[in-house]
Amino acid sequence: MQGQGPSIEPFSERDISTLLCNPQVLAALIEACLNQASYQKLADLVLQDAALSAQVIQAASKAIPQAIKPAEPVSSAVQNLGIPILTSLALKAAQQLSKHRFTAEELTFQARLWATSQVGAVAARCLAPSVDFSRIEEAQLGGLFLNLGVHLLFRRFGRDYLVMNVGSCGSTAQALLERGRFGLDHLDLADRMIRSWKLESFLADAIRFLQVDVSQDRALRAAVEDCAAGPAVLSGPASPSGRAAAAC
């Protein structure tokens, strides 16, 4: 892919597998797997982290693609992978995270990414019933993945990405900067990665075409950034339904 900047290696499935997962979510998931928790409990935990959800769906789409239900992508992926494989994925993600060395600036941005994804998921879960959309998990996943491309670009380019003064929730203006520097933007990237899983879902279209340009709405941007910088990043994970109820 060519932009105004240097040529870069195309993104692939490997980039999803290298994404860094929220440590609190990983710890809770590993404990739940060891305790043989229900598949619904495990899916609820996975749905609290964009990187983990992407890795679980990607693994399931490679193993048994036809078994992933469009209305419940994560729940069906968890059930079809089974607890042993899910445990292995979580342990691998934890090992990868433990080996990574962040600068203070990188850690702050990564924490904002984790929190912003969770805020997006809660917002989408709350909004779905109000517009008579019955596929709650699919909507929640759409919110969770709204900044998936930002996760991917930051993981690949690190500080070279941060010097562009990017935000954790993304925007149309940010996408223009990304295209000029890397030859693609976070919306294109998320769209391509999600389509590679061949889900019969609206997810890719929703993320590619329904991104709100929060840079043009100061109040919305401030609210998202306040949530992303708040203490929820440092506390243990709550259930998505609990967070949705509180947010609503």
Summary of the structure (lengths in Angstrom):
residues: 248
radius of gyration: 16.9
end to end distance: 41.8
largest distance: 51.2
contacts: 813
relative contact order: 0.15
helix: 71%
strand: 1%
